[in-house]
Amino acid sequence: RLVRLFVGTFIKRIGAYKMELKKYHASEILHIIRHNMRALPDGKYGNDSIVPELREKNEELISRGKTPEEVNQYRKDLEKEIFKYNRKNLVKAVSCVIQLPDDCPPEEEERFFKTCYQFWADRLPMGERCIIQAAVHRDEIVKNADGQRISHNHMHVLFIPAVPDKKHEGYEYKLNA
């Protein structure tokens, strides 16, 4: 719904899409970064529909490092500037997965994902800076019993859920998920 508001006629013209948000604790973030970068051993993604031969079709819209460890270090360095409560199960990252609509013409796919990315970059309080990853996956194929593809290309936008903080001295933002 948020993306529909931002891209207006573009989304309305294309049709329905699916968007899902998921929260991650510190111990889970490196694994999801590895999954998004396809840096896990084959068969270890937690998703049997990934086709390794199609991996080169995937795309990163923003890069915070060449390895999952470098990307995670970017997150950790940025997190030092953000106030955090001392809680055991603190949410430190949020992933938004946006599926390509069924009726999106192939020539519009790139624009769709870039528009959705820009939506998040423009609306997150820290802007593009708090986006850890934006990965478009085109290597997942799920077929129904008739052999027809029912899966969609999709984008993972992984970000630090920070909001402005006026309460804690020395911090401009605080974690809030």
N, C-alpha and C positions, 0 to 999 in steps of 0.2 A: 504494500500500500504506500509506503514512504517513497519508494522508487517511482511509483506511478505518479505521485504528486510532483516529483521533480522533473521527470522527463516528459510529462504531459502527453502531447499528441504523439510522440514517438512510440511510447508504450501502448497507448490506446489504439494506435494504428496496427501495431503488431499483434496485440492480444494478451492472453493470460501468461503469466510466468509464476514461478514458485521461488520464494525466498525463505530461508531458515536461519535463525540465530542460535548459536551454541556458546556457552561460557566454558572457559578453561582455567584450571588451577595451575600453579607454577609447574608442578610435576608432569603435566600433560602437554605443555606448550611445545617442547622440543619435538615430541612425537608428531604433532600435527604439522609442524613446520617441515619435518622430514617427509611426511605424507604428501603435503602440497608440492614439495620439490621433487617428489618421486625418488627420494634418497634412501628408501628402505629396500632391503633385499626383495627380489621378486617373490611374490606370494605372501609377503608380510605387511601389506598395506591395510589389511582388515577389510578388503573389498575385492571379491573374486572377479568383478566385472572389468578390472583394469587390464587393458591389452598392451603389454610392453612394446610391441611393434609400432604402436601409435603415439608413443611418448613424445616423439619429436614434434608433434602437432600442438603440444601444450605450450603455454605462453605465460611469461611473468610480466605484468604491467608495471610493477615496481620491484626493484631489487635492493635489498639491504645487505647483501653479501652473496658470496659464491657458494658457501656451504651452509647447511642448517645451523651449525654452531656459530657462524658469523652473523646470521640473521638473528639468532637467539641472543647473541651478545649485544646487538643493536637494541633489542628490546630491554635487556638488563640495564644498559647504559642510560637509555631514556627514562626508565623506571626510577632511577636515582633522583631525577628531577621532580618526581611526583610523590605527594604525600600518600602514605599507606597506613591504614589502621593495623595494629598488631593482632591480626586474626588468623586462626589456623587455616581455614578454608577460603582464603581471599581469592576472588576471581581476578586474574591478571591479564586475561586476553579474551576477546570475543571474536567469533568467526561468523561471518554472514556468507551463506552460500546462495547464489542467485542462479537459477536455471534459465537457459535460453528458452523463449516461448516456442511452442510447436510451429507457429506460423511465421516465424522470423525468416525472411529470405536470407540465403547464405551471404549475399553481398552486404547485408546489414548487421551480421553477427559481430564483427569487430567494433562497429559503432555502438551497438547495444552494450557490450561489456565495458567499453571505455566511458560511456555515459553513466553507467551504474557505478563504476569506480569513482568518477568525478563527483557523483552525488555524495558518496561517503566522504571523500576528501574535503568537499566544501562544507559539510555539515558537522563533522566531528569537531568538538571544541578545540582540539590541538591541531586540527587540519590534517594534511597529508603526512605530517611528521609522525603521528601516532599509528599510522598504518604500517604494520610489520610486513605483510605480504598481500599481494593481489595476484593470484594464479588462476589462469583459465585452463580448465581440463577438457581435453577433447579425446582422451584415451580410455574412457569408460563406456562400455557397451553392454547394455542389458537388453535381451530379446524376450518376447513373449513366446507362448507355446507354438505360435504359427511362424516363428522365426523373424518377426518384424521387430525392428529396433524400437524400444520404448524409453530408452534413457536419453538424456539431453546433455549437450555441452553445458558447462557451468563454470562459475567463478567463485573462488574462495577469497574473501577479503578478511584478513586477520588483523585486528587492531587492539590497542590498549584502551580500555574504557575509562578515559580521564575526563573530568569536568572541571570548570574553573573553581578555585579554592580561595576564598577570602578569609577563611577562619584560621588557617595555620601559617604562621609567620615563616617566610623563607620559601614558600611553595606557591606557585601560580596555579597548579592543578592538583587534583586528588583522584585516586582510583575510585570508581563508582560503577558497579555493574549490578 
